[in-house]
Amino acid sequence: MTQNQRYQIYARHDLGMSRRQIARELGIHNSTISRELRRNATTSGYDPEQASPQ
């Protein structure tokens, strides 16, 4: 997953979109979105900066 995709997830999640809606728009499986949100969660929410680029 690219850093750009992570920022897109962040923006859409911040707008209140569901994981399935985000997945559909980005062309990524919804379980990937769920894992990404869970792995990079902080006390204040999802942090795309926390994820290391792969």
VMD Tcl script that draws the C-alpha trace (Angstrom):
set ca {
  {0.00 0.00 0.00}
  {1.36 3.40 -0.92}
  {1.61 6.37 1.40}
  {-0.78 8.21 -0.94}
  {-3.40 5.47 -0.43}
  {-2.93 5.78 3.33}
  {-3.65 9.51 3.15}
  {-6.73 8.81 1.04}
  {-7.92 6.28 3.63}
  {-7.32 8.85 6.36}
  {-9.30 11.56 4.55}
  {-12.25 9.30 3.74}
  {-12.30 7.76 7.21}
  {-12.26 11.26 8.71}
  {-15.33 12.11 6.61}
  {-17.15 9.16 8.17}
  {-17.12 6.85 5.18}
  {-17.47 3.15 5.89}
  {-14.59 0.75 5.33}
  {-16.48 -0.83 2.46}
  {-17.07 2.54 0.78}
  {-13.39 3.43 1.13}
  {-12.37 0.05 -0.27}
  {-14.71 0.41 -3.22}
  {-13.42 3.89 -4.09}
  {-9.76 2.92 -3.82}
  {-10.10 -0.49 -5.44}
  {-8.71 -2.26 -2.37}
  {-10.32 -5.17 -0.54}
  {-12.29 -4.10 2.52}
  {-10.30 -6.43 4.81}
  {-7.15 -4.57 3.76}
  {-8.75 -1.29 4.83}
  {-9.80 -2.82 8.16}
  {-6.29 -4.15 8.82}
  {-4.71 -0.82 7.88}
  {-7.00 1.12 10.21}
  {-6.36 -1.34 13.04}
  {-2.57 -1.55 12.60}
  {-2.03 2.19 12.53}
  {-4.52 3.24 15.17}
  {-3.54 5.71 17.86}
  {-5.50 7.06 20.80}
  {-6.63 9.92 18.57}
  {-7.57 7.75 15.57}
  {-5.93 6.50 12.39}
  {-2.46 7.89 11.70}
  {-1.14 7.44 8.14}
  {2.27 8.75 9.26}
  {2.66 5.84 11.66}
  {2.73 3.31 8.82}
  {6.11 2.56 7.40}
  {6.28 2.75 3.59}
  {6.69 -0.60 1.92}
}
mol new
graphics top color blue
foreach p $ca { graphics top sphere $p radius 0.5 }
foreach p [lrange $ca 0 end-1] q [lrange $ca 1 end] { graphics top cylinder $p $q radius 0.2 }
display resetview
